[in-house]
Amino acid sequence: MAPASLHMQDIQAAITVDPMVDPSDSETDEFGTNESHVSLHPQANTNFPTISAAQANHAGAQDSASSSNASNIGLAVAELVQEDDMPRQHAAEVQMDESIQRKQGSMKRFKIWILLGGILFITAVAVLIAVLVSGGTPDESESQSSLETPVNISDSQPSGMEEMEQALLTLFPEETVQAIKGDSESPQSQALQWLIADIDSQKQVPFNDQIKQRFALATLYFATSGASWTNNEFWLDHNIHECDWFIKPDFALKGKVSQFLNGYLKEMFPPTDPPPTTCNAHGLFQNLWLDENNLRGTLPEELFWLSSLETLSLGANSLRGSISSHIGKLTSLQGLAISFLRNAGMIPTELALLTNLGSLGLNDNWHTGSIPTEIWQLTTLQTLGLSLNPDLKGTIPTEIGSLPKLRWMNLDDCDISGSIPTELGKLEYLEWMVLERNRLTGTVPSELGVLPSILLMSFYNNSLQGTLPTELGLLTSLTLLNARNNSLFGSIPSEYGLLSSLALGLELQDNLLSGTIPVQLANLVNMWRLSLQENQLSGHIPSEFGKMLVLGLLNLANNSLSGTVPQELGELKQSLFSLNLEGNSLLSGELPDPLCSLDGYCFGVASLPCYNYGVHFDCGNLICGCGCPCDDN
């Protein structure tokens, strides 16, 4: 049996324009829809008189009475007669006439009351029968009629698809209407046709908010090639509520599994549990996560109708185009993650309207222009990720010190210039500070040494100068310090030997550092990586390094180190996978034999560089071992 069609009178019963409202007094909602005149609930019974009709009837009754009085004009008018002059017989006749008139009037009123009573009785019986048939009570029926409830559709009603379409269009803003009328193949047109079929198949008209929500989600589906999504389970299923359509369970703002990249931990966001529900108690979308789901295309404007959204994650897809300024309408948004967005253009300044935003991730979008200054006014921000936007310019303003809740900041691989503001030292909850691969100048502020919660600090590949602040040795929670590839000079502070939590590594390579390697660094017994290559370090390799039993990488290449290679390094055979001593022409002695088992042996010859898989050194007259022949003399 074919599903019943929706007749125009049903859609009008659910989507109505209040005739009592003056259009000039209407208010337009944020989407351009005249919400003041659109009614979701069934239209009131048109047989009942409206207030205006009642007033008109009342006025008509008054006019009728006035006309009746006017009809007496021209009749004889009784004049006042003195009682002494009036004959008694005439007085008796007048009294008799008045008595008869009173009796006749009473009889008429009695008949009218009988008639009204009968009508009221019949009406009461009819209402009672209707209530019994519907299974409710008069109070329930009246209460339900005041709510925005669906309207049942009769099976016998003829199809009225064009009428339904016109009625639905009254709910949409002008730009959506134009997209529908201008292109029959547009995502909006496809979504409208799906919505009409959806309402028709359900045999009821949904709430206005649900109509908009289902239309917005359907538009997103068609605009991003939903048929090719990695998982589109239940999407556009007429029999499934949209809150049960597939939503990726692993939330993009949750952050990826920790992975070692270039020898240090790289995460964009802190670990966060996924939100528990897709929709709120009213059935409105609260969390929309479709990251890594092969979305292709552009984000439609209708996506930003979902004004109840608290988290929106569309990362790691193949989307293109800019982020709409309508993003500012999602004022309940607490988390936003959109990445891999090509031709993204400028970051919308309307982000400043998201005063509840706690996490913002716009990584790898190739944004252009400058970082909006409005972002630094979002005092609720806890995580900020703008990495991998090489054309994104700007500076880190002093206002960053006014973000008291900021915990994670990743500005990796942008085009940020200027200096590192000392105000960063005010962020007592800051845990991750990644400023690498920019054009930062100036010095490393000593104020960073007072960050009590800092876990990771990286500003490699900038143009920083000056010396390394000794105050950084106070950061006992720090797990990684990466200052490589700058123009830092001076010695390595011995205070860095106090960084007891520095497990991920100390990376100071590719600078102008001089002096000796502090023996105190051997106290970092939990450190996994120590990279000091490409500097001007001199002196001996501390034999105490043999106590660093979890050290996996030790790179001291291209310095001016001298002396013999400590045999204590052989104690690292269980942990060490890479040792690089090349470019230190003054080093001498034989390599510790236990290190020769690191994945092979030397294939080089005398006076030529010898590259073992795990051990790098210059095989020559001064240093030998691990397959490199030693001079017996």
C-alpha positions, 0 to 999 in steps of 0.5 A: 500500500502506497504511503498516504500523501500530505495534503495542503490543509495538513501542512497548513495545520502544522505550519501556519501564519498567525493572521492576528499578527501585523507583519510589520511587527514581526521579528526575524530569527538568526536564519532570516525566518519570520519565527513570530508568524510560523506556528508548529502546532495544529491550527486552531479550529476555525469554527470557533470565533476569534476575539476579533470576530466576537468583538465584531458580533458585539459591535453588530449587536449594538448597531442592531439595537441602535437601528431598532431604536432609530426605527421608532422615529416618526411614531407617536410619542406619549406625553406626560399626563397628570393623573388627575386628568386621566380617566380611570378606564383608560388607566386600567386598559394601560395597566392590562396591556403592560401585564400582557406584554410582561407575560409575553416577554417572559414566555419568549425568554423561557423558550429562548432558555429552553432552546439554548439549554438544548443546544448546550446539551447536544454540544456537551454530548458531542464533546463527550463522545469525541473525547471518549473516541480520542481516549483523552480528556478535555483538559488533555486535548486543550493542553496538547493543542497549545504545544507544538505536536505532530499532525496526523495525516489522513490516508484519504487525502490527495497528494499536494507536494507542491503545496507542501514545498511552498509551505516548507520554504516559509521556514527557510531563510532567503539564501536557502530558498534561492539555492533551491530555486536556482539549482534543482541539483543543489544539496539544498534542493536534494535535501528538500525533496528528501524532506518532503518524502520524509514527512510524507512517509511519516504521515505526520508533520514534525516540529518546526525545529525538527524540520529544520534539523533534518533538512540541515543534516540532509543538506550536509549529507548531500553537500559532502558526498554522503553516499561515499562516506566511510560510514553513513549508517542510518543517515537519511533513513525515514524510519530512524530518528536523526539522533540515531544516525551514525556519529563517529564515537571517537571524538576528534578533540579527544586527541590521537594516540600518543605517537613519537614523531621525530623523537618526541611526543606530538599531540594536538589536543589533550585526552578527553572522553567523548560526549555521552549523547548526540542530542539533548533532551529536546531531540536537538543535536548537541554533538556532531562528530564526523571526523575521518569519515571521508567527507568531500565537498563544502560545508553548507550554510545550513549546518550552522542552523544547529544552534544547540551544538556544543561540539562539532568535529569534522577533522581529517576529511577532504573538505574545501572552502572557507568556514562560514561567518555563520559559525558565530551563531553556534553560541553554545559551542564548546568544542570545534575541530575542523582540519584538512580544509583546503582553500580555507581562506581567512579564519572568521572573526565571528569566532569571537561570538563563541563565548563558551568555546573551550577547544578550538582546532583549525589545524592543517587548513592552509588558512591565510591572512592573520590570526584574528585578534578576537581569538585572544579574547576567548577567555574560556579557551583551554586548547588552541590548535592552529598548526600546519597553516604555513600562510597564517600570519600574525603575532602572539599578543600580550593579551594571551596572558588573559586566557587563564584557562589555557592548557594546550597551545599548538601554533606549529608551522605557521608564519608567526613573527615577533617575540615570545611574550613574557605574559605566557608566564602567567598561564598557570595551567599551561601544559603544552606550548608548541611554537615551532617552525615559525619566524619568532625572534628575540630571546626565550623569556626567563618568565617561562621558568615559573609555569607550574604545570608545563609538560611540553615546551617546543620552539624549534626552527625559529630565529631565537637568539640569546642564552638558554634561561637557567630558570627553565631548570625549575620546570620539574614537570617538563617532559620535553624541551625542544629548542633546536635549530635556532641561534641560541648561544652560550653554555647549557645550564647545569640546572637542566640536570634538575629536570627529573621528569624530562623523559621525552628528551632534551633537544638543543641541536643546531644552535651555537652552544659552546662549553662542555656538556654538563655532567649533571645531565646524567641525572636525567636517568629517565630520559629517552633522547638527548640531541646536542649535535651541530653545536660548538661543544667541547670537552669530554663525553661524560662517562656518567651517561652510562647510568642513563639506562633508558636512553635510546638516542644519543647524538653528539655529532659535529661538535668539537668533543675530545678524549676517548669514547667512554666504555661506560656507554656499553651499559646502554646496550639494552636501551640504545638504538642510535649513537652518533659521534661523527664529526668530532675529529678529536675523539679517540679510542675504541668503541665499547664492544657491546655497542657493536651489536646494535643492528650490524657492524661497520661497512666503512673503511679507514678515513671514510665515514662509517655508518652502522644502522645504530652507530655513527662514527668516523672510522679512522686512525683515532677511533675504531672498533665495531668492524673499523680496524684499529691501528696496532701501533 
